[in-house]
Amino acid sequence: MTDFYDRAQELEQRQREEALARQFAHLTHGASLSHCEDCAEPIPEARQRIVAGCTRCVQCQEDHEQAR
């Protein structure tokens, strides 16, 4: 019988794998956009370099992640 801790560990592992897959997908997207796809504000160059393939500014990315 599966207990609470086993289910919690399975959920944690699945969430970790999904997060890593999302991060890997971002790394393979290539060049970052120069302007946010949501608000059209410029994306700072430092963010473009650090987050390869970024398409949103920090605020819009946070909003997007919270909505999911």
Steps between C-alpha positions, in 0.01 A plus 500: 500500500635842402521736791496878522879534485534283188239708319669823612836377372349397167337842463825678588693291247243566226504875571881503497511318166242736349692806622824365355328423170360855482843645576664281236237609247584864574870434450443347159278781367797702377519876509295703745252761384598864535147599611249322722238302311231602752558868577740595215743666744873450431656196670826603673813369327619333819179292515536410133850368566419316823168348394563364151186505291304728732188651350364703792623766739539397864159633610308339214686170553405502869138574409504221242641246747250598771211461254601144426 
